């Protein structure tokens, strides 16, 4: 345009002057002097020319016609050098813009000026995506805040991303609010996929999206789970057929073939899946158990994990997510075994996607399939053990399906991958478009508007077009698709019979049935906004991406202990391996060892018998760092494993010690594998887990800031907290009235998580078959409440955040505690491990007091704690029933030593009557029994001659009511039925009578 005089023809005097000034300075040699040429580059020139307008219309909001969208796709694929090929993917993502009306130039042919900022609609009368100048009004309720973008990029690189379509959503058309949003999204996605073969000749090889509710049908369709009737009404997908994989057991996913020839895959983005996964591992609404191991990330704080990452302060931070999966923070401690297993399962799946560059094609596929069965087996065990409450002890069903789907996409791609297409799973995710929009919005200050987005896209596209020649000679490795038999041969493991039975009964329906309306908000405890598509979620992930990433029904409870079942299965598997090796040696005697068949001379045999047996090398000595295939082979081929690690004679605690010994031996190899995945991932987080330098000044400043923060929030209402503190003080003072600081029991004022220097022991109330008992627990994790004390703020508690430092009890809403068991034969010594039972409790409802710790230590994966002698004597009295802990909450009169003690004739009666509280009458058999006992003792209390009250019963044990005599024992038996009848209007009440 400059050479042809186009700028002068359009009156561009400013550009003409800038251009002449720049040329004059270049002619004078002023190349390094700070002047206007420093700020005038090709991008600025492109923006200025775009602002002034061109003779040719820009192709934006391309889906207004099939021809326009086809032309945009052809231009984008040509710039990527994949025109006529299949080596590209279509990315679907949502992003937010400031909802304002703004003027734009030359967006539509025939309209040089117009307004943008409104929402798009298929109905022309309701379409406000572009309003011509002077036509109609600009209503505020038609502004759009959320836009859906469709972009294309290569499957072997994430450098260049080209947007081909943009659809502003209506304000109330948030996709997750109803299934109509998911249906609308898949129709738009199918429309774009239907246009691409017309422009390119062949469809894309894959697509990618995040875990939002609007992408529910898209994800299910690419996995072959969407019904054929629904697919028949969607463009592109109505021409697709499903092809199952029958060889892999417990597998429901199917491949999608376009016109029975071209396979089309997908990806639900591993970053979104594991951000949600790690959030659930440290949230305060469930106790995550993997097998029998308790999983919580609080133990990583001791190794250097930041408090911000543990508390999930920024739920969309990819860096914090990677830190929560970083094995560099792990220590070989009793509390870290469950976290290690969870990180290992996640690393198996990540190795097939983000870290795939450092893993072979078959190895990554094998890892993904192994992760699939790990998640599936744990889901089956949780359902069998906890029934309908299984999600409170594992993961939400939504997150479980997301993990299974991610593994399903990896295995389907390995089986159906087209020949000659580049293979790099790392680039077939949604992360490239997030980085792309982070760059687009970086040119604007504040919250960018839709107009800023259009200009930013144009600038990024212009910059990418300058470097489009890089794809002319770009080559990437290709792979040969694996057959179904080959995929399953990589996993020649024994499939548990219970898993197969559960799969055909309930598992298949659990994985498949996800398209109901209630599924959209099935996990209310999660404030994970990619399920509801909030503004903060989209803005946060794009900002992080631009800075970080560069390149099902209730089952019967099992009759046997799950740990014993796993031990038997592993031992049986090892025996099968040994038997196969023996059969091979018998079939080929020449290749067998001569010592086994007696071919050695007698003196050599005698020497062999006299030679001392060498100890078997540990498992981790045989394993190459970072190879899970060798880890699995070494475990299976180690004949010493079942003999050494599953011998109940040497274990005080049965199979628990055996499992802990195996976990301890596998700690090094598994940590090496996780570390390799983290390095290959290239995430912006430290891998070694070194703690930052600390000094006294910074620690004191941090404590002051935390104290200010704790003073603003409370975990519960003040009246409840004050009542609990008073009850706790009464509980403690009843046993040590002089000094509560060094007595057998102490008042709990500060809670410390497992990362603290000294473990904290609490005496908790436990409901055992309707009876209240007291048990010792060690604090594992604490969760901060979010009830603000500022006036005008809501009093409703928000989702708790996990804390990695000590905090006052009035700011803690929930505690995860692990139950302690008494060590046999050692008085006053208790122990626990990652296999011990854990539960979530509320401080003001379940905590009685704190128990002092005399000594503590860790050995063989177990925590051992010693309590003082006086404390142990008191605990023995409580367990034997000699002391009623509930009675100490009643006020007691101090004895006057000067006056002689008077005999208390009604002492026995009061001791029988004391001990009933509101929580002693729950609904059920236990509550009915206590009600009957309460009314029976009530009559004897009125019969006390020292009480000064009239007797309730006559000499025959009857009571006079309404002019008639009634038998008191009969009334005591029927009182429970009366309360049940009067309170039967609301069956959902859980409070006590």
Residue pairs with C-beta under 8 A, 6 or more apart in sequence:
1 7
1 49
2 19
7 15
7 16
7 19
8 16
10 52
10 53
12 52
15 45
15 48
15 49
15 52
18 36
18 40
21 36
21 37
22 36
22 37
22 40
25 31
25 33
25 35
25 36
25 37
26 37
30 37
31 37
42 462
42 463
42 466
43 459
43 462
43 463
46 458
46 459
46 462
47 455
47 458
47 459
50 58
50 105
50 455
50 458
51 105
51 455
52 105
53 105
53 106
53 112
54 106
57 106
57 107
57 108
57 109
58 106
58 107
58 454
58 458
59 68
59 71
59 72
59 75
60 107
60 166
60 454
61 107
61 120
61 129
61 130
61 165
61 166
61 167
62 68
62 69
62 71
62 72
62 164
62 165
62 166
63 69
63 165
63 167
63 188
63 191
63 192
66 195
69 164
69 165
69 192
69 195
70 195
70 198
70 199
71 199
72 164
72 165
73 152
73 164
73 192
73 195
73 196
73 199
73 200
74 83
74 199
74 200
75 162
76 152
76 162
76 164
77 83
77 88
77 152
77 199
77 200
79 160
79 162
79 464
79 465
79 468
80 88
80 152
80 153
80 154
80 160
80 162
80 468
80 471
81 468
81 471
81 472
81 474
82 88
82 154
82 200
82 471
83 200
84 200
84 201
84 202
85 200
85 202
85 421
86 202
86 203
86 204
86 205
86 262
86 418
86 421
87 154
87 155
87 156
87 205
87 421
87 422
87 476
88 152
88 153
88 154
88 155
88 204
88 205
89 152
89 153
89 154
89 155
89 204
89 205
89 206
89 207
89 208
89 428
90 150
90 151
90 152
90 189
90 192
90 193
90 196
90 204
90 206
90 207
90 208
91 150
91 151
91 152
91 153
91 161
91 207
91 208
91 209
91 430
91 432
91 433
92 148
92 149
92 150
92 185
92 189
92 207
92 208
92 209
92 215
92 218
92 430
93 148
93 149
93 151
93 209
93 210
93 430
93 433
93 434
93 437
94 146
94 147
94 148
94 149
94 169
94 175
94 210
94 212
94 214
94 533
94 538
95 146
95 147
95 149
95 437
95 453
95 538
95 539
95 542
96 145
96 146
96 147
96 535
96 538
96 539
97 144
97 145
97 147
97 447
97 448
97 449
97 450
97 452
97 453
98 145
98 446
98 447
98 448
98 449
98 450
99 117
99 143
99 144
99 145
99 171
100 117
100 143
100 449
101 115
101 116
101 117
101 118
101 131
101 138
101 143
102 115
102 116
102 117
102 449
102 450
102 451
103 113
103 114
103 115
103 133
103 451
104 113
104 114
104 115
104 116
104 451
104 454
105 112
105 113
106 112
107 114
107 116
107 130
107 454
108 114
108 130
108 132
111 130
111 132
111 133
113 132
113 133
114 130
114 131
114 132
114 133
115 130
115 131
115 132
115 133
115 138
116 129
116 130
116 131
116 450
116 451
116 454
117 138
117 143
117 144
117 168
117 449
117 450
117 451
118 127
118 128
118 129
118 130
118 131
118 138
118 142
118 143
118 144
118 168
119 128
119 129
119 142
119 143
119 144
119 168
119 169
119 170
119 171
119 173
120 127
120 128
120 129
120 144
120 167
120 168
120 169
120 170
121 127
121 128
121 129
121 170
128 139
128 142
128 144
129 144
129 167
129 168
131 138
141 171
142 170
142 171
143 171
144 168
144 169
144 170
144 171
144 450
145 169
145 171
145 535
146 168
146 169
146 174
146 533
146 535
146 538
147 166
147 167
147 168
147 169
147 450
147 453
148 166
148 167
148 169
148 185
148 188
148 214
149 163
149 165
149 166
149 167
149 433
149 437
150 163
150 164
150 165
150 166
150 188
150 189
150 192
151 161
151 162
151 163
151 164
151 433
151 436
152 161
152 162
152 164
152 204
153 160
153 161
153 162
153 427
153 432
153 433
154 160
154 422
154 427
154 471
155 205
155 206
155 421
155 422
155 424
155 427
155 428
156 422
156 423
156 424
156 427
156 474
156 476
157 424
157 427
157 474
157 476
157 551
158 427
158 431
158 432
158 435
158 549
158 551
159 464
159 467
159 470
159 551
160 464
160 467
160 468
160 471
161 432
161 433
161 435
161 436
161 464
162 461
162 464
163 436
163 457
163 461
164 192
165 192
166 453
167 188
168 450
169 175
173 181
173 184
174 181
174 532
174 533
175 181
175 182
175 184
175 185
175 212
175 213
175 214
175 533
176 212
176 213
176 214
176 520
176 521
176 531
176 532
176 533
177 520
177 532
178 517
178 520
179 216
179 515
179 516
179 517
179 520
181 213
181 214
182 213
182 214
182 215
182 216
182 217
182 218
182 515
183 217
184 214
185 214
185 215
185 217
185 218
186 217
186 218
186 221
186 234
186 237
187 234
187 235
189 207
189 218
190 234
190 235
190 236
190 237
191 235
191 236
193 203
193 204
193 207
193 235
193 236
193 237
193 264
194 235
194 236
196 203
196 204
197 203
197 236
197 258
202 262
203 236
203 258
203 262
203 264
204 264
205 263
205 264
205 265
205 417
205 418
205 421
206 264
206 265
206 266
206 267
206 413
206 428
207 218
207 222
207 264
207 265
207 266
207 267
208 266
208 267
208 268
208 269
208 428
208 429
208 430
209 215
209 218
209 219
209 266
209 267
209 268
209 269
209 430
210 268
210 269
210 272
210 430
210 530
211 268
211 269
211 272
211 273
211 276
211 402
211 530
211 531
212 530
212 531
212 533
213 520
213 531
213 532
213 533
214 533
215 268
216 514
216 515
216 519
216 520
217 226
217 230
217 515
218 266
219 266
219 268
219 405
220 226
220 514
220 515
221 231
221 234
221 237
221 256
222 256
222 264
222 265
222 266
222 409
223 253
223 254
223 266
223 405
223 408
223 409
223 412
224 242
224 243
224 244
224 253
224 254
224 255
224 256
225 252
225 253
225 254
225 511
225 512
225 514
226 237
226 515
228 242
231 237
231 238
231 240
232 238
236 258
237 256
239 258
239 259
240 256
240 257
240 258
240 259
240 264
241 256
241 257
241 260
242 254
242 255
242 256
242 257
243 254
243 255
243 257
243 416
244 254
244 255
245 251
245 253
245 254
245 255
245 411
245 412
245 415
245 484
245 487
246 484
247 484
247 485
247 487
247 488
248 369
248 411
248 484
248 487
248 488
249 488
249 495
249 500
249 503
250 373
250 376
250 495
250 499
250 500
250 503
250 507
252 508
252 511
252 512
253 408
253 411
253 412
255 263
255 265
255 412
255 415
255 416
256 263
256 264
256 265
257 263
257 264
257 416
258 264
262 418
263 416
263 417
263 418
265 409
265 412
265 413
265 416
265 428
266 409
267 353
267 406
267 409
267 425
267 428
267 429
267 430
268 402
268 405
268 406
268 409
269 429
269 430
269 431
270 349
270 350
270 353
270 354
270 406
270 429
271 318
271 321
271 354
271 429
271 430
271 431
272 402
272 430
272 530
273 399
273 402
273 403
273 406
274 321
274 325
274 346
274 350
275 315
275 316
275 317
275 318
275 321
275 528
276 399
276 402
276 526
276 528
276 530
277 346
277 395
277 399
277 402
277 403
278 297
278 312
278 321
278 324
278 325
278 346
279 312
279 315
279 526
279 528
280 286
280 288
280 395
280 396
280 399
280 526
281 288
281 295
281 296
281 297
281 324
281 339
281 342
282 296
282 297
282 298
282 310
282 311
282 312
282 324
282 781
282 802
283 312
283 525
283 526
283 799
283 800
283 802
284 781
284 783
284 799
284 800
284 801
284 802
284 813
284 814
284 816
284 840
285 392
285 525
285 799
285 800
285 840
286 391
286 392
286 393
286 394
286 395
286 525
286 840
287 294
287 392
287 393
287 816
287 838
287 839
287 840
288 294
288 295
288 296
288 338
288 342
288 393
288 394
288 395
289 295
289 338
289 382
289 393
289 394
289 838
290 338
290 341
290 342
290 345
290 378
290 394
291 341
291 378
291 381
291 562
291 563
291 566
292 562
292 563
292 659
292 835
293 337
293 338
293 341
293 834
293 835
294 338
294 780
294 818
294 834
294 835
294 836
294 838
295 338
295 339
295 341
295 342
296 335
296 338
296 339
296 754
296 780
296 781
296 802
296 816
297 305
297 310
297 324
297 339
297 802
298 310
298 335
298 753
298 754
298 755
298 780
298 781
298 782
298 802
298 804
298 816
299 330
299 331
299 333
299 335
299 336
299 339
299 754
299 755
300 310
300 324
300 326
300 329
300 330
300 336
300 339
300 755
301 307
301 310
301 329
301 753
301 755
301 804
301 805
302 329
302 331
302 333
302 754
302 755
303 328
303 329
303 330
303 331
303 689
303 691
304 328
304 329
304 689
304 690
304 691
304 692
305 323
305 324
305 326
305 329
305 689
305 804
306 320
306 323
307 803
307 804
307 805
308 314
308 320
309 317
309 320
309 323
309 324
310 324
310 802
310 803
310 804
311 784
311 801
311 802
311 803
311 804
312 320
312 801
312 802
313 320
313 801
314 320
314 540
314 544
315 527
315 528
315 529
315 537
315 540
316 529
316 536
316 537
316 540
316 541
316 544
317 540
317 544
318 541
318 544
318 545
318 548
318 549
318 683
318 684
319 544
319 548
319 683
319 684
319 685
322 678
322 681
322 683
322 684
322 685
323 329
323 685
323 686
325 343
325 346
325 347
325 350
325 674
325 678
326 678
326 685
326 686
326 687
326 689
327 340
327 343
327 671
327 674
327 675
327 678
327 689
328 675
328 678
328 686
328 687
328 688
328 689
328 690
329 689
330 336
330 339
330 340
330 343
330 671
330 689
332 664
332 667
333 858
334 832
334 833
334 834
334 858
334 861
334 862
334 863
335 754
335 780
335 834
335 863
336 834
337 660
337 663
337 667
337 833
337 834
337 861
338 834
340 663
340 667
340 670
340 671
340 674
341 663
341 670
343 674
344 670
344 673
344 674
345 371
345 374
345 375
346 371
347 355
347 673
347 674
347 677
347 678
348 367
348 368
348 370
348 371
348 374
348 628
349 367
349 368
349 371
349 403
349 406
349 407
349 410
350 677
350 681
351 359
351 363
351 364
351 367
351 368
351 628
351 677
351 680
352 359
352 364
352 365
352 367
352 368
352 371
352 407
352 410
352 425
353 406
353 410
353 425
353 426
353 428
353 429
354 426
354 429
354 680
354 681
354 683
355 426
355 676
355 677
355 678
355 680
355 681
356 364
356 424
356 425
356 426
356 680
357 424
357 426
357 680
358 676
358 679
358 680
359 367
359 680
361 414
361 423
361 479
361 482
362 482
362 486
362 490
363 627
363 628
363 629
364 410
364 425
365 410
365 411
365 414
365 482
365 487
365 490
366 487
366 490
366 491
366 628
366 629
367 628
368 406
368 407
368 410
368 411
368 414
369 407
369 411
369 487
369 490
369 491
370 491
370 628
370 632
371 403
371 407
372 404
372 407
372 408
372 411
373 491
373 493
375 400
375 403
375 404
375 407
376 404
376 499
376 503
376 507
377 496
377 499
378 394
379 390
379 394
379 400
379 507
379 510
379 552
380 498
380 499
380 502
380 503
380 507
380 555
381 562
382 390
382 391
382 393
382 394
383 390
383 502
383 506
383 552
383 553
383 554
383 555
384 498
384 502
384 555
384 556
384 557
384 558
385 393
385 557
385 558
385 562
386 392
386 393
387 554
387 555
387 557
388 554
391 397
391 523
394 400
395 403
396 522
396 523
396 526
397 510
397 522
397 523
397 552
398 519
398 522
398 523
398 531
399 523
401 511
401 514
404 511
410 425
411 487
413 425
413 428
414 481
414 482
414 487
415 481
415 482
415 483
415 484
415 487
416 481
417 423
417 479
417 481
418 481
419 478
419 480
419 481
420 478
421 478
422 476
422 477
422 478
423 476
423 477
423 478
423 479
424 476
424 477
426 551
427 551
431 545
431 549
434 541
434 542
434 544
434 545
434 546
434 549
435 542
435 545
435 546
435 549
435 550
436 460
437 542
437 545
437 546
438 542
438 543
438 544
438 545
438 546
438 547
439 456
439 460
439 546
440 448
440 453
440 456
440 457
440 459
440 460
441 448
441 452
441 453
441 456
441 542
441 546
442 456
442 546
443 452
443 455
443 456
443 459
444 452
444 456
448 456
493 573
494 569
494 572
494 573
494 576
496 569
498 558
499 507
502 555
505 553
506 552
506 553
506 555
507 552
509 552
509 553
510 552
510 553
511 552
513 552
520 531
521 531
521 532
523 531
525 799
526 799
527 798
527 799
528 537
529 536
529 537
530 537
530 541
547 684
548 683
548 684
551 682
558 565
561 655
563 655
563 656
563 659
563 835
564 655
566 659
567 646
567 655
567 658
567 659
570 641
570 642
570 646
571 642
571 646
573 636
574 636
574 638
574 639
574 641
574 642
575 642
577 636
577 637
578 639
585 591
585 592
585 593
585 596
586 592
589 597
594 600
595 605
595 608
598 605
600 608
616 638
616 639
616 640
616 644
618 665
619 634
619 635
619 638
619 641
619 665
619 666
619 669
620 665
620 666
620 668
620 669
622 630
622 634
622 638
623 630
623 631
623 634
623 669
623 672
624 630
625 669
625 672
625 673
625 676
626 672
626 673
626 675
626 676
626 677
627 673
628 673
631 666
631 669
631 670
631 673
634 669
635 641
635 666
641 662
644 661
645 658
645 661
645 662
645 665
646 655
646 658
647 658
648 654
648 655
648 658
650 657
651 657
651 658
652 824
656 833
656 835
657 860
659 835
660 833
660 834
660 835
660 860
660 861
660 862
661 860
661 861
663 834
663 861
664 860
664 861
675 687
678 685
678 687
679 687
706 805
706 807
710 807
710 808
710 811
711 789
712 788
712 789
712 790
713 784
713 785
713 786
713 787
713 788
713 789
713 811
714 721
714 785
714 787
714 789
714 810
714 811
715 721
715 784
715 785
715 787
715 797
715 809
715 810
715 811
715 812
715 813
715 843
716 785
716 787
716 797
716 810
716 813
716 844
717 787
717 795
720 844
721 809
721 810
721 844
723 844
724 843
724 844
724 845
724 847
725 747
725 809
727 889
728 747
728 748
728 847
728 848
728 849
729 740
729 747
730 888
730 889
730 891
731 745
731 848
731 849
731 885
731 888
731 889
732 740
732 743
732 745
732 746
732 747
732 849
733 740
734 888
734 892
735 743
735 744
735 745
735 874
735 888
736 742
736 743
736 744
736 745
740 746
740 747
742 852
743 870
744 852
744 868
744 870
744 871
744 873
744 874
745 763
745 849
745 850
745 851
745 852
745 871
745 874
746 849
746 850
746 851
746 852
747 849
747 850
748 762
748 809
748 843
748 847
748 849
748 850
749 808
749 809
750 806
750 807
750 808
750 809
751 760
751 779
751 782
751 806
751 807
751 808
751 809
751 812
751 815
751 843
752 758
752 759
752 760
752 779
752 782
752 806
753 779
753 780
753 781
753 782
753 803
753 804
753 805
753 806
754 778
754 779
754 780
754 781
755 804
755 805
756 806
758 853
758 856
759 778
759 779
759 853
759 856
759 863
759 865
760 778
760 779
760 850
760 853
761 776
761 777
761 778
761 779
761 820
761 850
761 851
761 852
761 853
761 865
761 867
762 776
762 777
762 778
762 779
762 815
762 817
762 847
762 848
762 849
762 850
762 851
763 774
763 775
763 776
763 777
763 847
763 848
763 849
763 850
763 851
764 774
764 775
764 776
764 777
764 817
764 841
764 846
764 847
764 848
765 772
765 773
765 774
765 845
765 846
765 847
765 848
766 772
766 773
766 774
766 775
767 773
767 922
769 926
770 922
770 924
770 925
770 926
770 927
770 929
771 926
772 886
772 919
772 920
774 848
774 878
774 879
774 885
775 819
775 820
776 819
776 820
776 830
776 851
776 875
777 817
777 818
777 819
777 820
777 841
778 817
778 818
778 820
778 832
778 863
778 865
779 815
779 816
779 817
780 816
780 817
780 818
780 838
781 802
781 815
781 816
782 802
782 803
782 807
782 812
782 814
782 815
782 816
783 800
783 801
783 802
783 803
783 812
783 813
783 814
783 815
783 816
784 800
784 801
784 802
784 803
784 807
784 811
784 812
784 813
785 797
785 800
785 811
785 812
785 813
786 797
786 798
786 799
786 800
786 801
786 813
787 795
787 796
787 797
787 798
787 813
788 794
797 813
800 813
800 814
803 812
809 843
812 843
813 842
813 843
814 840
814 841
814 842
815 840
815 841
815 842
815 843
815 846
815 847
816 838
816 839
816 840
817 838
817 839
817 841
818 832
818 836
818 837
818 838
819 832
819 836
819 837
819 838
819 839
820 830
820 831
820 832
820 836
820 865
821 830
821 831
821 832
821 836
822 829
822 830
823 829
823 830
823 831
823 864
827 872
828 854
828 866
828 867
828 868
828 869
828 871
828 872
829 864
829 865
829 866
830 864
830 865
830 866
830 867
831 862
831 863
831 864
831 865
832 862
832 863
833 861
833 862
833 863
834 861
841 847
848 885
851 867
851 871
851 875
852 867
852 868
852 871
853 865
853 866
853 867
854 866
854 867
854 868
855 865
855 866
856 863
856 864
856 865
856 866
857 863
857 864
858 864
867 875
874 883
877 883
878 885
884 914
884 915
886 914
886 915
886 916
886 917
886 920
887 911
887 914
887 915
889 917
890 914
895 901
905 944
905 945
905 946
906 944
906 946
906 947
909 937
909 940
909 941
909 944
910 941
912 937
912 940
913 937
913 938
913 940
913 941
916 930
916 934
918 992
919 992
920 927
920 930
920 992
921 927
921 930
921 931
921 934
921 992
921 993
922 992
922 993
923 980
923 989
923 990
923 992
923 993
927 976
927 992
927 993
928 976
928 980
931 975
931 976
931 979
931 993
932 972
932 973
932 975
932 976
935 968
935 971
935 972
935 975
936 968
936 969
936 972
938 952
939 952
939 953
939 957
939 959
939 968
941 947
942 949
942 950
942 951
942 952
942 953
943 951
943 952
943 953
952 959
952 968
953 959
953 968
954 960
954 965
957 967
957 968
957 969
958 965
958 966
958 967
958 968
959 965
959 966
959 968
959 971
960 966
979 993
983 989
983 993
